[in-house]
Amino acid sequence: MKTPDLVFRGRRLSSDRALVLAAVESLPAARSAVAEGADLVSFAGSDAESLVESARAAFPGLFVGVATADASVAAACCEAGADLILARADLAEVAARYGVGYAAPAIPAEAGLPDSAVVLDIGEFRTPLPDSPVLASVPGDGTPGGLALAALAASAGVAILRTEHVRQVRHVAEMAASIAGTRPPAKAVRWE
């Protein structure tokens, strides 16, 4: 269940559990997501470029993405330091030009992107999973049903879980990896 090594903008992103991506709309929301354990944050909207730039300055080691269908917005965000394009249209050429990661529902065959930069965005989690690294959304409001779905997705091998409930989903991803044996438990307790 180890997450496949991904390389975005020349930086390796790997983990012994599913990674957690927080889709946020502001820098304070990004700060909160980072405090709760997000591995990546993504921004969308008309001010995405300034948000990417601000997040890059505030969190130099954080992986930052942009969700867009506009090539000029994607390029501007890459100039501002984005590591990942969550594409809502064919933006593979922009991703290849900047050497950033690329997540989309379909990957063009002649995209010019290395396999380690490509993540298939399947939307909401479903099985069976394709052979490529997968990004899936965990719907719900942090209820037991949504968290159970996150556990199933992490156990099935989803590389990145997109959520609004970072802390809970990160705990679930860590627990699923510990159960699978790819991650040591956070705390071992011996029952007598």
Secondary structure, DSSP 8 states (H G I E B T S, - for coil): --EEEEEETTEEEEESS-EEEEE-SSHHHHHHHHHTT-SEEEE-STTHHHHHHHHHHH-TTSEEEEEES-HHHHHHHHHTT--EEEESS--HHHHHHHT-EEEESS--TT----GGGEEEEEEE--SS--SS-EEEE--SSS-HHHHHHHHHHHHHT-SEEEES-HHHHHHHHHHHHHHHTSS--SS-----
